[in-house]
Amino acid sequence: MLNSPILIVEDDKDDTELLTMALKAIGIKNEFICFQNPTEALVYLKETKRDTFLIISDVNMPLMNGLEFKKKINEDSVLFSKSIPFVFLSTSASVYIVNEAYSLSIQGYFQKPTNLQSMNNVARSIIDYWSNCKHPTVYN
């Protein structure tokens, strides 16, 4: 799992670039698979045979927001059984949205930093936790 790809679901190209730069800066060697909308990410997750190390998703996106994306994952028995770690990284941090996100069994909610050093710190926190956490084994 540690060498599996990290999925980044973010509609803002600058935010995607900032996050991938931060992950690279802290030494992450995983492949980053980036999607500008959750619909494409869902197609990938349903079709891929590869494990996914982690999903990092924005909340506010057009067509389908991050909360709807996580609901779709939860409603798909195969995707749900994979227990892919899912965290939100969003500028939005209202009490309502954070509570709604956790009601969907996410594993973390982080507010987007505005500079690279702060993004490095957030990225390190996320990756350190999931690198050391035990993941369930899925039997096919």
N, C-alpha and C positions, 0 to 999 in steps of 0.2 A: 504493500500500500504506500509506503513512504516514497517510492519512485513513480507512483501513478500520477497522472496529470491533475492539475488544479484547474477547475473551471471558474472563469470569471465572467459574470453576467452583468454587464454594465453598458448603458446606452451612450455614455459620454466618453468619447475616445481619449480625451485628456486625462480623465480619471482612471481609465484602464491603463494608460501609459504610466501614470504616477504609481499605481499599484504594482504593475509588473517591474518597474524600476526599483521600487522598494524591496520587492521579493528577491530580485537579483542582487541588490546591494547587501542584503543580509545573508547571501550565500545559498539561496534556494536554487537547486538544480532541476527541479521538476519541470516538465513541460507545462506551459500555460495555454489553455484552450479558451479563447475569448469569444463571447457572443454579445452582440449588441441588443438582443432581445431574448426573452425567456422561451419563446416559441421554438426558436432554433436550438436552444440548449436542451429543451425537452426531446426534440427529435434525436439529437445526438445521444442523450442519456438512454433513450429507448432502443437505439440501434447499435450502440457500441458494445463490444464484448470486453472492453478494457475496464479495469477497476478505476474509480475516481477517488483521489485522495481527499479532496475538499471542494465544496462549492462556496464561492464568495459572490454574493449577489447584492446589487443595489435594490432599493425598495421602489423608488419612483421611476418608472419607465413607461413609455407609451405602449399601447396594444394590450400588454399584460404586465401588471406590476409584480414586484417581487413576492408579495404576499400571495397573490394568485398562483404564481409559479410554485411556491412551496406547497400550496394546497394541491396542485396537480401532481406533484411528486408523492405527496401523502396518499392520494387517491389511487395511485397506480401500485398494485400489490407487489409487482416485481421491483420497481424502483424503491418503494418503501422498505422492502425487505433487505435492500443493500445497505441501509443505515449510513448513507453518505453524509459525513459531517457538513452542515449547512450553516453559514453565518451571513449576517447582513452587514454591509458596510455602506452607510447612507448618510447624506446630509440631514435627513429628516430624523428627528429623535423625540417626537412628541410622545407623551405617556401613552396615548391611545395606540399609536403604531407599534411602539415597543411591546406593549402588552399583547396586542394582536399577533405580533410576530412570535412571541414566546408561546402563545396558545397553539401555534402550529408545530411545536416541538423543534424549534431551531436550537442551535447550540451556542449562539452568541450574537450580540448586536453591538456594533461599533459605529461611532459617529466618524464620518470622514474627516481626517485632518486636512489642513490647508497647505502644508508644506512637506517636503520630502523627508526631513528628519522625523517629524511626528508620524508620517506614514510608515517609515521604517520601524518605529517603535510599535505601532499597532500591528503591522505585518509580523514582526518578531513574536509578539504575544500570541497571535492566532496560530502561527506555525509551530512554535514551541509546545503549546498545549496539545495540538493534534499529532505532533510527532511522537509524543510520549504517551498518548492515550491509547488504550487497547480498543481495537475495532472488532465487531462481531464477524464471525466467519459465515459466509453465505455458501450453502451447499446447493448445487444445481442438480 
